[in-house]
Amino acid sequence: MARVAFVTGGTGFTGRYLCKNLKNRGYRVRAIARPQSDKSGLEKIGVEIVEGDFTNRDSLRGKMAGVDVVYHIAATYRQEGIPKREFWRVNVEGTRNLLDEALRSNVDRFVHCSTVGVQGEIKNPPATEDAPYGPGDWYQQSKLDGERLALDYFKNKGLKGTVVRPVGIYGPGDTRFLKIFRYVKNGKFKMIGSGDVLYHLTFVEDLVEGIALAGEKDAAIGRIYTIGGNEYVTLNEYVQLLADIFGTEISKIKIPVWPVWTAGLLFEIVCRPLRIEPPIFRRRVDFFSKDRAFDISKAKHDLGYQPKVPLKEGLKITADWYREQGLLD
Ligand SMILES: NC(=O)c1ccc[n+]([C@@H]2O[C@H](COP(=O)([O-])OP(=O)(O)OC[C@H]3O[C@@H](n4cnc5c(N)ncnc54)[C@H](OP(=O)(O)O)[C@@H]3O)[C@@H](O)[C@H]2O)c1
């Protein structure tokens, strides 16, 4: 009998790749999605869709019957112009509903997707999973609270589970990094700050392999894993890789961080009450000013995780996808 996986966030970037990976591993995959979500990509690959909203405890009842492993990938994440409580409603209370339903349904394993953002700026890169917490904004704070909640269920409530913390996720289907690709391609990119800070990326197909393994390997029970690519680079190196792909030049002009950060803060103050997305916000500016590089040896050792796509190749695959989609102009 095929194992049954229950996935949240299957309609999102990472979740879609995970569903495909799990199907290829022979799982029966069940994804929970809200009525308004675009489910067409999942239906095409034979994922069973259950309509529901995990932020509503009642709507989850019975939906995990017969499930072996839960992969909780969904999060409120990409939007910035939303009230603070919305991050906690989804990333913490929604997580609690899923953990409770998993316990009630006697699910064998639970994988909770967190983020390296819970560690904030990394003082002595590369950081291991034991480096101190240091969330820098509401999103990261809510993800930290969600992670702590999951760990409590894993340690004290008898649910066998694992926390995975992805680094920055990229690949075909993502649009978070599109702006940088587009600016570099069009010769308009200007570095904010020195560009010497470290950044760590994971190609989405490698990441979902790591996430899938976290739900399979017994060594992972009760533990936390950072999942990333083999390489991390400075931002200067990152944009140079993109410039090499597009055959463009990077401007030598560098913009100081603090005026942009202050503008981000002001935009957040003005836009949030109006519920509109700020054009710049501090989390985006932090990308240019905070070191983020991680040691992935624990995932390699315990899970047999082995990233396959080198950064240069992954960026080229992503650039080609953006080009095919007509997104670069
Ligand atoms: N992207 C990164 O670089 C990055 C880095 C580190 C960690 N992470 C973590 O990785 C996970 C996946 O990230 P992603 O970039 O793939 O996310 P994504 O593309 O934004 O997808 C988010 C998913 O969550 C669902 N979702 C959002 N709000 C919801 C709500 N209120 N109720 C129910 N479902 C909701 C979305 O459903 P709809 O389709 O209905 O909107 C979607 O399926 C998240 O847990 C994120 O915190 C991401």
Ligand as a Chemical Component Dictionary entry (heavy atoms), coordinates in Angstrom:
data_LIG
# 
_chem_comp.id                   LIG 
_chem_comp.type                 NON-POLYMER 
_chem_comp.pdbx_formal_charge   0 
_chem_comp.three_letter_code    LIG 
# 
loop_
_chem_comp_atom.comp_id 
_chem_comp_atom.atom_id 
_chem_comp_atom.alt_atom_id 
_chem_comp_atom.type_symbol 
_chem_comp_atom.charge 
_chem_comp_atom.model_Cartn_x 
_chem_comp_atom.model_Cartn_y 
_chem_comp_atom.model_Cartn_z 
_chem_comp_atom.pdbx_ordinal 
LIG N1  N1  N 0  10.511 31.341 -0.527 1  
LIG C1  C1  C 0  11.587 31.371 0.258  2  
LIG O1  O1  O 0  12.655 31.859 -0.132 3  
LIG C2  C2  C 0  11.515 30.751 1.645  4  
LIG C3  C3  C 0  12.681 30.697 2.416  5  
LIG C4  C4  C 0  12.637 30.069 3.660  6  
LIG C5  C5  C 0  11.477 29.479 4.106  7  
LIG N2  N2  N 1  10.351 29.561 3.337  8  
LIG C6  C6  C 0  9.149  28.867 3.823  9  
LIG O2  O2  O 0  8.863  27.875 2.842  10 
LIG C7  C7  C 0  7.456  27.666 2.763  11 
LIG C8  C8  C 0  6.998  27.777 1.335  12 
LIG O3  O3  O 0  7.351  29.041 0.803  13 
LIG P1  P1  P 0  6.941  29.433 -0.687 14 
LIG O4  O4  O 0  7.844  30.562 -1.050 15 
LIG O5  O5  O -1 6.885  28.235 -1.528 16 
LIG O6  O6  O 0  5.472  29.995 -0.416 17 
LIG P2  P2  P 0  4.336  30.483 -1.440 18 
LIG O7  O7  O 0  4.697  30.241 -2.855 19 
LIG O8  O8  O 0  4.007  31.890 -1.023 20 
LIG O9  O9  O 0  3.126  29.535 -1.083 21 
LIG C9  C9  C 0  2.457  29.657 0.136  22 
LIG C10 C10 C 0  1.381  28.598 0.250  23 
LIG O10 O10 O 0  0.704  28.813 1.502  24 
LIG C11 C11 C 0  -0.681 28.959 1.249  25 
LIG N3  N3  N 0  -1.248 29.972 2.133  26 
LIG C12 C12 C 0  -0.879 31.243 2.274  27 
LIG N4  N4  N 0  -1.694 31.877 3.153  28 
LIG C13 C13 C 0  -2.593 30.955 3.530  29 
LIG C14 C14 C 0  -3.702 31.004 4.412  30 
LIG N5  N5  N 0  -4.064 32.115 5.036  31 
LIG N6  N6  N 0  -4.407 29.871 4.584  32 
LIG C15 C15 C 0  -4.085 28.750 3.921  33 
LIG N7  N7  N 0  -3.042 28.656 3.067  34 
LIG C16 C16 C 0  -2.321 29.745 2.892  35 
LIG C17 C17 C 0  -0.792 29.451 -0.187 36 
LIG O11 O11 O 0  -2.091 29.130 -0.669 37 
LIG P3  P3  P 0  -2.775 29.915 -1.886 38 
LIG O12 O12 O 0  -2.255 29.281 -3.135 39 
LIG O13 O13 O 0  -4.205 29.715 -1.674 40 
LIG O14 O14 O 0  -2.352 31.358 -1.745 41 
LIG C18 C18 C 0  0.321  28.672 -0.854 42 
LIG O15 O15 O 0  -0.103 27.381 -1.176 43 
LIG C19 C19 C 0  6.828  28.649 3.731  44 
LIG O16 O16 O 0  6.587  27.968 4.941  45 
LIG C20 C20 C 0  7.890  29.712 3.937  46 
LIG O17 O17 O 0  7.770  30.306 5.219  47 
LIG C21 C21 C 0  10.339 30.172 2.121  48 
# 
loop_
_chem_comp_bond.comp_id 
_chem_comp_bond.atom_id_1 
_chem_comp_bond.atom_id_2 
_chem_comp_bond.value_order 
_chem_comp_bond.pdbx_ordinal 
LIG N1  C1  SING 1  
LIG C1  O1  DOUB 2  
LIG C1  C2  SING 3  
LIG C2  C3  SING 4  
LIG C2  C21 DOUB 5  
LIG C3  C4  DOUB 6  
LIG C4  C5  SING 7  
LIG C5  N2  DOUB 8  
LIG N2  C6  SING 9  
LIG N2  C21 SING 10 
LIG C6  O2  SING 11 
LIG C6  C20 SING 12 
LIG O2  C7  SING 13 
LIG C7  C8  SING 14 
LIG C7  C19 SING 15 
LIG C8  O3  SING 16 
LIG O3  P1  SING 17 
LIG P1  O4  DOUB 18 
LIG P1  O5  SING 19 
LIG P1  O6  SING 20 
LIG O6  P2  SING 21 
LIG P2  O7  DOUB 22 
LIG P2  O8  SING 23 
LIG P2  O9  SING 24 
LIG O9  C9  SING 25 
LIG C9  C10 SING 26 
LIG C10 O10 SING 27 
LIG C10 C18 SING 28 
LIG O10 C11 SING 29 
LIG C11 N3  SING 30 
LIG C11 C17 SING 31 
LIG N3  C12 SING 32 
LIG N3  C16 SING 33 
LIG C12 N4  DOUB 34 
LIG N4  C13 SING 35 
LIG C13 C14 SING 36 
LIG C13 C16 DOUB 37 
LIG C14 N5  SING 38 
LIG C14 N6  DOUB 39 
LIG N6  C15 SING 40 
LIG C15 N7  DOUB 41 
LIG N7  C16 SING 42 
LIG C17 O11 SING 43 
LIG C17 C18 SING 44 
LIG O11 P3  SING 45 
LIG P3  O12 DOUB 46 
LIG P3  O13 SING 47 
LIG P3  O14 SING 48 
LIG C18 O15 SING 49 
LIG C19 O16 SING 50 
LIG C19 C20 SING 51 
LIG C20 O17 SING 52 
# 
